[in-house]
Amino acid sequence: MPRRWFDFTPAQALAASIGGLVAAGTILLALPFASTGERLSWIDALFTATSAVCVTGLIVVDTPRDLSVAGQSIVMLLIQAGGLGYMTITTVVATALGKRLSLGERLTLQEALNLQSGEGLVQFTLSVLRLTLVFELAGAAVLALWWWQDMGAGRAAYFGLFHSISAFNNAGFALFSDSLIGFRADPVVNLVISILFVCGGLGFVVLHSSTGDEQTSRIVSKLWPGAPVTTMKNTVDHVVTEFGVAELRGQPVSVRARRLIAIAHPRFRDELEREAREAGYLRG
């Protein structure tokens, strides 16, 4: 008997959702309307869909020459879906329809967003969506205005939106056969694309410093036995709470400990410092 979706573990459900996006993209890109000439082979469609969803930027066909506007739009949507994540989109749709997420869906979403806690999960997801839209629309507007005279309003808007989404999601796709080599001396295009790449690629762990009743600190000196770990400590660049930002990348344990204590809730800082000293993280 096949397993139902909600019987999957969060990791399995996440992998299945990515596979589903790739499969749907492959079918759409293999249809005749997605190409300008001969339809894409199944292997080319699969490669292109996988590259778009996984935002790798690798191509086996010339995006502006071999794909129609419909095909390019499919690639753009796959990039956006892959960048945001299937569960993020599902959460937004469910919220818009007034539905509640099941426990399995919440766990999968927590896994997809690499969060340590499920508290405020939906609000955090909506914040991710809002931030994404702000950056992408702002980038699209600047690029469209810059290309307006050369391309005309409609084409400039379309090109601006495509390249803004591609850049913010670090996808590497472009609607120019030479990618963006022709704009290597263009300060506006270089600046906008660079900002979108950097802002879209920053890794942050965002959490409240304490529980809702402020009785328990979310920043702790050690994990309890058997506690799940979804993010290795060496892969976290920054941790952000309402009390500040701790830059952790490449720092020794003592510095990491002091910076994390500094962004903990004030009522827990003395206790955390004492525990850190007892654990040998702080000396002197």
DRENZATI-450256 format. One record per residue: residue number from 1; x, y, z of N, C-alpha, C in turn. Coordinates in nm, 2 decimals. Layout:
BEGIN
num  n_east  n_north  n_up  ca_east  ca_north  ca_up  c_east  c_north  c_up
NUM  X  Y  Z  X  Y  Z  X  Y  Z
...
This chain:
BEGIN
num  n_east  n_north  n_up  ca_east  ca_north  ca_up  c_east  c_north  c_up
1  0.08  -0.12  0.00  0.00  0.00  0.00  0.09  0.12  0.00
2  0.07  0.21  -0.09  0.15  0.33  -0.10  0.14  0.42  0.02
3  0.25  0.49  0.06  0.24  0.58  0.18  0.17  0.71  0.14
4  0.10  0.76  0.23  0.03  0.89  0.21  0.13  1.00  0.23
5  0.10  1.12  0.18  0.19  1.23  0.19  0.23  1.26  0.34
6  0.12  1.26  0.42  0.15  1.30  0.56  0.21  1.19  0.64
7  0.24  1.07  0.58  0.32  0.96  0.64  0.46  0.98  0.62
8  0.50  1.07  0.53  0.64  1.09  0.50  0.70  1.17  0.61
9  0.83  1.14  0.63  0.91  1.23  0.72  0.92  1.37  0.66
10  0.95  1.47  0.74  0.97  1.60  0.67  1.08  1.60  0.56
11  1.19  1.53  0.58  1.29  1.53  0.48  1.24  1.46  0.35
12  1.17  1.35  0.37  1.11  1.28  0.26  1.01  1.37  0.18
13  0.92  1.43  0.26  0.82  1.52  0.19  0.89  1.63  0.12
14  0.99  1.69  0.17  1.07  1.80  0.11  1.13  1.75  -0.02
15  1.19  1.63  -0.02  1.25  1.57  -0.14  1.14  1.54  -0.24
16  1.03  1.49  -0.20  0.92  1.46  -0.29  0.86  1.59  -0.36
17  0.86  1.70  -0.28  0.80  1.82  -0.34  0.90  1.88  -0.44
18  1.03  1.87  -0.42  1.13  1.91  -0.52  1.12  1.82  -0.64
19  1.10  1.69  -0.62  1.09  1.60  -0.74  0.96  1.63  -0.82
20  0.86  1.67  -0.74  0.73  1.70  -0.81  0.74  1.83  -0.90
21  0.81  1.93  -0.85  0.83  2.05  -0.92  0.92  2.02  -1.05
22  1.02  1.94  -1.03  1.10  1.91  -1.15  1.02  1.83  -1.25
23  0.94  1.73  -1.21  0.86  1.66  -1.30  0.76  1.74  -1.38
24  0.69  1.83  -1.30  0.60  1.92  -1.37  0.67  2.01  -1.47
25  0.78  2.07  -1.43  0.86  2.15  -1.52  0.90  2.08  -1.64
26  0.95  1.96  -1.63  0.99  1.88  -1.74  0.88  1.86  -1.84
27  0.76  1.82  -1.79  0.65  1.80  -1.88  0.61  1.93  -1.96
28  0.61  2.04  -1.89  0.57  2.16  -1.95  0.67  2.21  -2.05
29  0.80  2.19  -2.02  0.91  2.24  -2.11  0.92  2.15  -2.23
30  0.87  2.03  -2.22  0.87  1.93  -2.34  0.76  1.95  -2.43
31  0.66  2.03  -2.39  0.54  2.06  -2.48  0.58  2.15  -2.60
32  0.52  2.15  -2.71  0.56  2.23  -2.83  0.56  2.38  -2.80
33  0.46  2.43  -2.72  0.45  2.57  -2.71  0.57  2.63  -2.63
34  0.65  2.55  -2.56  0.76  2.60  -2.48  0.88  2.63  -2.56
35  0.89  2.58  -2.69  1.01  2.61  -2.77  0.97  2.69  -2.89
36  1.08  2.75  -2.95  1.06  2.84  -3.06  1.06  2.75  -3.19
37  1.13  2.64  -3.19  1.14  2.55  -3.31  1.10  2.41  -3.27
38  1.19  2.32  -3.29  1.17  2.18  -3.26  1.15  2.17  -3.11
39  1.05  2.09  -3.06  1.03  2.07  -2.92  1.15  2.01  -2.85
40  1.17  2.05  -2.72  1.28  2.00  -2.65  1.27  1.85  -2.63
41  1.38  1.78  -2.63  1.38  1.64  -2.60  1.36  1.62  -2.45
42  1.31  1.51  -2.41  1.28  1.49  -2.27  1.40  1.51  -2.18
43  1.52  1.47  -2.22  1.64  1.48  -2.14  1.68  1.63  -2.13
44  1.66  1.71  -2.24  1.69  1.85  -2.23  1.59  1.92  -2.14
45  1.46  1.88  -2.15  1.36  1.94  -2.06  1.38  1.91  -1.92
46  1.42  1.78  -1.89  1.45  1.74  -1.75  1.57  1.82  -1.70
47  1.68  1.83  -1.78  1.80  1.90  -1.73  1.76  2.05  -1.70
48  1.69  2.11  -1.79  1.66  2.25  -1.77  1.57  2.28  -1.65
49  1.47  2.19  -1.63  1.38  2.20  -1.52  1.45  2.18  -1.39
50  1.54  2.08  -1.39  1.62  2.05  -1.27  1.71  2.17  -1.23
51  1.77  2.22  -1.34  1.86  2.34  -1.32  1.79  2.46  -1.26
52  1.67  2.48  -1.31  1.59  2.60  -1.27  1.54  2.58  -1.13
53  1.48  2.46  -1.09  1.43  2.44  -0.96  1.55  2.44  -0.85
54  1.66  2.38  -0.89  1.77  2.38  -0.80  1.87  2.50  -0.81
55  1.82  2.59  -0.89  1.89  2.72  -0.92  2.04  2.70  -0.93
56  2.08  2.62  -1.03  2.22  2.59  -1.06  2.27  2.68  -1.17
57  2.18  2.72  -1.26  2.22  2.81  -1.37  2.29  2.73  -1.49
58  2.29  2.60  -1.48  2.35  2.52  -1.60  2.24  2.50  -1.70
59  2.28  2.52  -1.83  2.19  2.50  -1.94  2.24  2.42  -2.05
60  2.15  2.35  -2.12  2.19  2.27  -2.24  2.12  2.32  -2.36
61  2.04  2.42  -2.35  1.97  2.49  -2.46  1.99  2.64  -2.44
62  1.99  2.72  -2.55  2.00  2.86  -2.54  1.86  2.92  -2.49
63  1.85  2.97  -2.37  1.73  3.01  -2.32  1.65  3.11  -2.41
64  1.72  3.22  -2.45  1.64  3.32  -2.53  1.62  3.27  -2.68
65  1.70  3.19  -2.73  1.69  3.14  -2.87  1.60  3.02  -2.88
66  1.61  2.92  -2.80  1.54  2.79  -2.81  1.41  2.79  -2.74
67  1.39  2.87  -2.64  1.27  2.87  -2.56  1.18  2.99  -2.60
68  1.05  2.96  -2.61  0.95  3.07  -2.64  0.93  3.15  -2.51
69  0.85  3.26  -2.53  0.82  3.34  -2.41  0.75  3.25  -2.30
70  0.67  3.16  -2.35  0.60  3.07  -2.26  0.70  2.98  -2.19
71  0.80  2.93  -2.26  0.90  2.84  -2.21  0.99  2.92  -2.11
72  1.03  3.04  -2.15  1.11  3.12  -2.05  1.03  3.15  -1.93
73  0.90  3.18  -1.94  0.82  3.20  -1.82  0.81  3.08  -1.73
74  0.80  2.96  -1.79  0.80  2.84  -1.71  0.93  2.83  -1.63
75  1.05  2.86  -1.70  1.17  2.86  -1.63  1.18  2.96  -1.52
76  1.12  3.08  -1.54  1.12  3.18  -1.44  1.04  3.14  -1.32
77  0.92  3.07  -1.34  0.84  3.02  -1.23  0.91  2.91  -1.16
78  0.98  2.82  -1.23  1.05  2.71  -1.16  1.16  2.77  -1.07
79  1.23  2.87  -1.12  1.33  2.94  -1.04  1.27  3.00  -0.91
80  1.16  3.06  -0.93  1.09  3.12  -0.81  1.04  3.02  -0.71
81  0.98  2.91  -0.77  0.94  2.80  -0.68  1.05  2.73  -0.61
82  1.16  2.71  -0.69  1.28  2.64  -0.63  1.34  2.73  -0.52
83  1.35  2.86  -0.55  1.41  2.96  -0.45  1.33  2.97  -0.33
84  1.20  2.99  -0.34  1.11  3.01  -0.23  1.09  2.87  -0.16
85  1.08  2.77  -0.23  1.05  2.64  -0.18  0.90  2.60  -0.19
86  0.87  2.48  -0.22  0.73  2.43  -0.24  0.65  2.46  -0.11
87  0.71  2.43  0.00  0.63  2.44  0.13  0.60  2.59  0.16
88  0.69  2.68  0.12  0.66  2.82  0.14  0.54  2.86  0.06
89  0.54  2.82  -0.06  0.42  2.85  -0.15  0.30  2.79  -0.10
90  0.30  2.66  -0.06  0.19  2.60  0.00  0.13  2.67  0.12
91  0.22  2.72  0.20  0.18  2.79  0.33  0.11  2.92  0.29
92  0.16  2.99  0.19  0.10  3.12  0.15  -0.04  3.09  0.09
93  -0.05  2.99  0.01  -0.18  2.96  -0.05  -0.28  2.92  0.06
94  -0.24  2.83  0.15  -0.33  2.78  0.25  -0.37  2.90  0.34
95  -0.28  2.99  0.37  -0.31  3.11  0.45  -0.41  3.20  0.38
96  -0.39  3.22  0.25  -0.48  3.30  0.17  -0.62  3.24  0.17
97  -0.63  3.11  0.17  -0.76  3.04  0.17  -0.82  3.02  0.31
98  -0.75  3.06  0.41  -0.80  3.05  0.55  -0.79  2.92  0.61
99  -0.70  2.83  0.55  -0.68  2.70  0.60  -0.56  2.69  0.70
100  -0.57  2.59  0.79  -0.46  2.57  0.88  -0.37  2.46  0.83
101  -0.24  2.47  0.86  -0.14  2.37  0.82  -0.15  2.25  0.92
102  -0.14  2.13  0.86  -0.14  2.01  0.95  0.00  2.00  1.02
103  0.01  1.92  1.12  0.13  1.90  1.19  0.24  1.86  1.10
104  0.21  1.76  1.01  0.31  1.72  0.91  0.36  1.83  0.82
105  0.27  1.91  0.78  0.30  2.02  0.69  0.39  2.12  0.76
106  0.36  2.15  0.89  0.44  2.24  0.97  0.58  2.19  0.99
107  0.59  2.06  1.02  0.73  2.00  1.03  0.81  2.01  0.90
108  0.74  1.98  0.79  0.81  1.99  0.66  0.85  2.13  0.63
109  0.77  2.23  0.66  0.80  2.37  0.64  0.92  2.41  0.73
110  0.92  2.36  0.86  1.03  2.39  0.95  1.16  2.33  0.89
111  1.15  2.21  0.84  1.27  2.15  0.78  1.31  2.23  0.66
112  1.22  2.27  0.57  1.25  2.35  0.45  1.32  2.48  0.48
113  1.27  2.55  0.59  1.33  2.68  0.62  1.45  2.67  0.72
114  1.48  2.54  0.76  1.60  2.52  0.84  1.58  2.60  0.98
115  1.46  2.59  1.03  1.44  2.66  1.16  1.45  2.57  1.28
116  1.49  2.62  1.39  1.50  2.54  1.51  1.37  2.52  1.59
117  1.28  2.61  1.56  1.15  2.61  1.63  1.03  2.63  1.54
118  0.92  2.57  1.58  0.80  2.59  1.49  0.71  2.70  1.54
119  0.76  2.77  1.64  0.68  2.89  1.69  0.68  3.00  1.59
120  0.57  3.06  1.55  0.56  3.17  1.46  0.60  3.13  1.32
121  0.58  3.00  1.29  0.63  2.95  1.16  0.56  3.02  1.04
122  0.43  3.03  1.05  0.35  3.09  0.93  0.39  3.23  0.92
123  0.40  3.31  1.03  0.43  3.45  1.02  0.57  3.47  0.96
124  0.67  3.38  1.00  0.80  3.39  0.95  0.80  3.36  0.80
125  0.72  3.26  0.75  0.71  3.23  0.61  0.66  3.34  0.53
126  0.55  3.41  0.58  0.50  3.52  0.51  0.60  3.64  0.51
127  0.68  3.65  0.61  0.78  3.75  0.61  0.89  3.73  0.51
128  0.92  3.60  0.49  1.02  3.56  0.38  0.96  3.59  0.25
129  0.83  3.57  0.23  0.77  3.60  0.10  0.77  3.75  0.08
130  0.73  3.82  0.18  0.72  3.97  0.16  0.86  4.03  0.13
131  0.96  3.98  0.20  1.10  4.03  0.17  1.14  3.99  0.03
132  1.11  3.87  -0.01  1.15  3.83  -0.14  1.08  3.92  -0.25
133  0.95  3.94  -0.23  0.88  4.02  -0.33  0.93  4.16  -0.33
134  0.97  4.22  -0.22  1.02  4.36  -0.21  1.15  4.37  -0.29
135  1.24  4.28  -0.27  1.37  4.28  -0.34  1.35  4.26  -0.49
136  1.27  4.15  -0.52  1.26  4.12  -0.66  1.19  4.23  -0.74
137  1.08  4.28  -0.69  1.01  4.39  -0.76  1.09  4.52  -0.77
138  1.16  4.55  -0.66  1.25  4.67  -0.67  1.36  4.65  -0.78
139  1.42  4.53  -0.78  1.52  4.50  -0.88  1.46  4.51  -1.02
140  1.34  4.45  -1.04  1.28  4.44  -1.17  1.25  4.59  -1.21
141  1.20  4.67  -1.12  1.16  4.81  -1.16  1.28  4.89  -1.21
142  1.40  4.88  -1.13  1.52  4.95  -1.17  1.57  4.90  -1.31
143  1.57  4.77  -1.33  1.62  4.72  -1.46  1.53  4.75  -1.57
144  1.40  4.75  -1.54  1.30  4.79  -1.65  1.32  4.93  -1.69
145  1.33  5.02  -1.59  1.35  5.16  -1.62  1.48  5.18  -1.70
146  1.58  5.11  -1.67  1.71  5.13  -1.73  1.71  5.08  -1.88
147  1.63  4.97  -1.90  1.63  4.91  -2.03  1.51  4.97  -2.12
148  1.43  5.06  -2.06  1.31  5.10  -2.13  1.34  5.16  -2.27
149  1.43  5.25  -2.28  1.46  5.31  -2.41  1.51  5.22  -2.52
150  1.58  5.12  -2.48  1.64  5.03  -2.57  1.54  4.92  -2.61
151  1.45  4.88  -2.52  1.37  4.76  -2.54  1.22  4.79  -2.56
152  1.18  4.91  -2.51  1.04  4.94  -2.51  0.98  4.89  -2.37
153  0.87  4.94  -2.34  0.81  4.92  -2.20  0.78  4.78  -2.17
154  0.71  4.71  -2.26  0.67  4.57  -2.23  0.79  4.47  -2.22
155  0.88  4.48  -2.31  0.99  4.39  -2.31  1.09  4.42  -2.20
156  1.11  4.55  -2.17  1.19  4.59  -2.06  1.14  4.54  -1.93
157  1.01  4.55  -1.91  0.94  4.50  -1.78  0.96  4.35  -1.77
158  0.94  4.28  -1.88  0.96  4.13  -1.88  1.10  4.09  -1.85
159  1.20  4.16  -1.92  1.34  4.13  -1.90  1.38  4.16  -1.75
160  1.33  4.28  -1.71  1.37  4.32  -1.57  1.32  4.22  -1.47
161  1.19  4.17  -1.48  1.14  4.08  -1.39  1.22  3.94  -1.39
162  1.24  3.89  -1.51  1.31  3.76  -1.53  1.45  3.77  -1.46
163  1.53  3.87  -1.49  1.66  3.88  -1.44  1.67  3.91  -1.29
164  1.57  3.98  -1.24  1.56  4.01  -1.10  1.53  3.88  -1.02
165  1.44  3.80  -1.07  1.41  3.68  -1.00  1.52  3.58  -1.01
166  1.59  3.57  -1.13  1.70  3.49  -1.15  1.82  3.53  -1.06
167  1.84  3.66  -1.04  1.96  3.70  -0.96  1.93  3.68  -0.81
168  1.81  3.72  -0.77  1.78  3.71  -0.62  1.78  3.56  -0.58
169  1.74  3.47  -0.67  1.75  3.33  -0.63  1.88  3.26  -0.67
170  1.98  3.34  -0.71  2.11  3.29  -0.75  2.10  3.18  -0.85
171  2.01  3.20  -0.95  1.99  3.10  -1.05  2.08  3.10  -1.17
172  2.13  3.22  -1.21  2.22  3.23  -1.32  2.16  3.22  -1.46
173  2.03  3.21  -1.47  1.97  3.21  -1.60  1.96  3.36  -1.66
174  1.97  3.37  -1.79  1.96  3.50  -1.85  1.88  3.49  -1.98
175  1.83  3.61  -2.03  1.76  3.61  -2.16  1.85  3.67  -2.27
176  1.98  3.67  -2.25  2.07  3.70  -2.35  2.16  3.58  -2.37
177  2.19  3.56  -2.50  2.27  3.44  -2.53  2.41  3.44  -2.47
178  2.46  3.56  -2.45  2.60  3.57  -2.39  2.58  3.59  -2.24
179  2.47  3.55  -2.18  2.44  3.58  -2.04  2.44  3.74  -2.02
180  2.52  3.79  -1.93  2.52  3.93  -1.91  2.66  3.99  -1.94
181  2.73  3.92  -2.03  2.86  3.97  -2.07  2.86  4.10  -2.14
182  2.75  4.12  -2.22  2.73  4.25  -2.29  2.72  4.37  -2.20
183  2.69  4.34  -2.07  2.67  4.45  -1.97  2.78  4.46  -1.87
184  2.89  4.40  -1.90  3.01  4.40  -1.81  3.05  4.54  -1.77
185  3.03  4.64  -1.86  3.07  4.78  -1.83  2.95  4.86  -1.79
186  2.84  4.80  -1.77  2.72  4.88  -1.74  2.71  4.89  -1.58
187  2.73  5.00  -1.52  2.73  5.01  -1.38  2.59  4.98  -1.31
188  2.48  5.02  -1.38  2.35  5.00  -1.32  2.32  4.85  -1.31
189  2.33  4.78  -1.43  2.30  4.64  -1.43  2.39  4.56  -1.34
190  2.52  4.59  -1.34  2.61  4.52  -1.25  2.58  4.54  -1.10
191  2.54  4.67  -1.07  2.51  4.70  -0.93  2.38  4.63  -0.88
192  2.28  4.64  -0.97  2.15  4.58  -0.93  2.16  4.43  -0.92
193  2.22  4.36  -1.02  2.23  4.22  -1.02  2.32  4.17  -0.90
194  2.43  4.25  -0.87  2.52  4.21  -0.76  2.44  4.22  -0.62
195  2.37  4.33  -0.61  2.29  4.34  -0.48  2.19  4.23  -0.46
196  2.12  4.20  -0.57  2.02  4.09  -0.57  2.09  3.96  -0.54
197  2.20  3.93  -0.60  2.27  3.81  -0.57  2.31  3.80  -0.42
198  2.37  3.90  -0.37  2.42  3.90  -0.23  2.30  3.89  -0.13
199  2.20  3.98  -0.15  2.09  3.97  -0.06  2.01  3.84  -0.07
200  2.00  3.79  -0.18  1.93  3.66  -0.20  2.00  3.54  -0.14
201  2.14  3.55  -0.14  2.22  3.44  -0.10  2.26  3.44  0.05
202  2.23  3.55  0.12  2.28  3.56  0.26  2.20  3.45  0.34
203  2.28  3.39  0.43  2.22  3.29  0.52  2.20  3.34  0.66
204  2.07  3.35  0.70  2.04  3.39  0.84  1.96  3.29  0.91
205  1.99  3.28  1.04  1.90  3.20  1.13  1.83  3.31  1.21
206  1.70  3.32  1.20  1.62  3.43  1.27  1.53  3.37  1.37
207  1.54  3.41  1.50  1.46  3.35  1.60  1.44  3.45  1.71
208  1.33  3.43  1.79  1.31  3.51  1.91  1.41  3.46  2.02
209  1.45  3.56  2.10  1.56  3.52  2.20  1.50  3.44  2.31
210  1.37  3.44  2.33  1.31  3.36  2.44  1.17  3.32  2.39
211  1.11  3.23  2.47  0.97  3.18  2.44  0.87  3.30  2.46
212  0.75  3.28  2.41  0.65  3.39  2.42  0.63  3.44  2.56
213  0.64  3.36  2.66  0.62  3.41  2.80  0.75  3.46  2.86
214  0.86  3.46  2.79  0.99  3.50  2.83  1.04  3.42  2.95
215  1.00  3.30  2.97  1.04  3.22  3.08  1.15  3.12  3.04
216  1.18  3.11  2.91  1.29  3.02  2.87  1.37  3.08  2.76
217  1.50  3.07  2.77  1.58  3.13  2.66  1.60  3.03  2.55
218  1.59  3.09  2.42  1.61  3.00  2.31  1.76  2.99  2.27
219  1.84  3.07  2.33  1.98  3.06  2.32  2.03  2.99  2.44
220  2.09  2.87  2.42  2.13  2.79  2.54  2.28  2.75  2.52
221  2.34  2.71  2.64  2.48  2.68  2.64  2.51  2.54  2.58
222  2.41  2.45  2.59  2.42  2.31  2.54  2.28  2.26  2.51
223  2.28  2.16  2.42  2.15  2.09  2.38  2.13  1.97  2.47
224  2.00  1.94  2.50  1.97  1.82  2.58  2.00  1.70  2.50
225  2.02  1.58  2.56  2.05  1.46  2.49  1.93  1.43  2.39
226  1.97  1.40  2.27  1.87  1.36  2.17  1.80  1.48  2.10
227  1.84  1.60  2.13  1.78  1.72  2.07  1.82  1.72  1.92
228  1.72  1.75  1.83  1.75  1.75  1.69  1.83  1.87  1.65
229  1.92  1.85  1.55  2.00  1.95  1.50  1.98  1.96  1.35
230  1.93  2.08  1.30  1.90  2.09  1.16  2.00  2.17  1.08
231  2.09  2.25  1.16  2.19  2.33  1.10  2.32  2.32  1.17
232  2.42  2.27  1.10  2.56  2.26  1.16  2.61  2.40  1.20
233  2.67  2.41  1.32  2.71  2.54  1.37  2.81  2.61  1.28
234  2.89  2.53  1.20  2.99  2.59  1.11  2.93  2.65  0.99
235  2.80  2.62  0.96  2.74  2.67  0.84  2.66  2.80  0.86
236  2.65  2.84  0.99  2.56  2.96  1.02  2.65  3.08  1.02
237  2.61  3.18  0.93  2.69  3.30  0.92  2.65  3.40  1.03
238  2.52  3.42  1.04  2.46  3.51  1.14  2.34  3.45  1.21
239  2.33  3.50  1.34  2.21  3.47  1.41  2.15  3.60  1.45
240  2.02  3.62  1.42  1.95  3.75  1.45  1.84  3.73  1.55
241  1.84  3.81  1.65  1.72  3.82  1.74  1.68  3.96  1.75
242  1.58  3.99  1.84  1.53  4.12  1.85  1.63  4.21  1.93
243  1.74  4.15  1.98  1.84  4.23  2.05  1.97  4.25  1.97
244  1.97  4.20  1.85  2.09  4.23  1.77  2.13  4.12  1.67
245  2.25  4.13  1.62  2.30  4.03  1.52  2.43  3.98  1.57
246  2.45  3.85  1.57  2.57  3.79  1.60  2.64  3.73  1.48
247  2.75  3.78  1.44  2.83  3.73  1.33  2.92  3.62  1.37
248  2.90  3.50  1.33  2.96  3.38  1.38  3.06  3.32  1.29
249  3.05  3.34  1.16  3.13  3.27  1.06  3.28  3.28  1.09
250  3.35  3.17  1.10  3.49  3.17  1.12  3.55  3.21  1.25
251  3.46  3.23  1.35  3.50  3.28  1.48  3.53  3.16  1.58
252  3.63  3.18  1.67  3.65  3.08  1.77  3.54  3.06  1.86
253  3.53  2.95  1.94  3.42  2.92  2.03  3.40  3.03  2.13
254  3.50  3.09  2.19  3.48  3.19  2.29  3.42  3.31  2.23
255  3.45  3.35  2.11  3.39  3.47  2.05  3.25  3.44  2.01
256  3.22  3.32  1.96  3.09  3.28  1.93  3.00  3.28  2.05
257  3.05  3.23  2.16  2.97  3.23  2.28  2.94  3.37  2.33
258  3.04  3.46  2.33  3.01  3.59  2.38  2.91  3.67  2.29
259  2.92  3.65  2.16  2.83  3.72  2.07  2.69  3.66  2.08
260  2.67  3.53  2.10  2.54  3.48  2.12  2.48  3.52  2.25
261  2.56  3.53  2.36  2.51  3.58  2.49  2.46  3.72  2.47
262  2.53  3.80  2.39  2.50  3.94  2.38  2.37  3.97  2.31
263  2.32  3.87  2.23  2.19  3.89  2.17  2.08  3.81  2.23
264  2.11  3.74  2.35  2.01  3.67  2.43  1.92  3.77  2.50
265  1.81  3.73  2.55  1.73  3.82  2.64  1.81  3.86  2.76
266  1.81  3.99  2.80  1.89  4.04  2.91  1.87  3.96  3.04
267  1.75  3.90  3.07  1.73  3.83  3.19  1.81  3.70  3.20
268  1.85  3.65  3.08  1.92  3.52  3.08  2.07  3.53  3.06
269  2.12  3.65  3.03  2.26  3.67  2.99  2.36  3.62  3.10
270  2.33  3.66  3.23  2.42  3.62  3.34  2.43  3.47  3.35
271  2.31  3.41  3.35  2.31  3.26  3.36  2.38  3.19  3.25
272  2.36  3.25  3.12  2.43  3.19  3.01  2.58  3.20  3.02
273  2.62  3.32  3.07  2.77  3.34  3.08  2.83  3.24  3.18
274  2.75  3.22  3.30  2.80  3.13  3.40  2.81  2.99  3.34
275  2.71  2.95  3.27  2.71  2.81  3.21  2.82  2.80  3.11
276  2.84  2.90  3.03  2.95  2.90  2.93  3.09  2.89  2.99
277  3.11  2.95  3.11  3.23  2.94  3.18  3.25  2.80  3.24
278  3.14  2.75  3.29  3.15  2.61  3.35  3.18  2.51  3.24
279  3.13  2.53  3.12  3.15  2.44  3.01  3.28  2.46  2.94
280  3.36  2.56  2.98  3.49  2.59  2.93  3.49  2.67  2.80
281  3.37  2.73  2.76  3.37  2.81  2.64  3.43  2.95  2.66
282  3.42  3.00  2.79  3.48  3.13  2.82  3.58  3.11  2.93
283  3.69  3.18  2.92  3.79  3.18  3.02  3.83  3.32  3.07
284  3.89  3.33  3.18  3.93  3.46  3.23  3.83  3.54  3.30
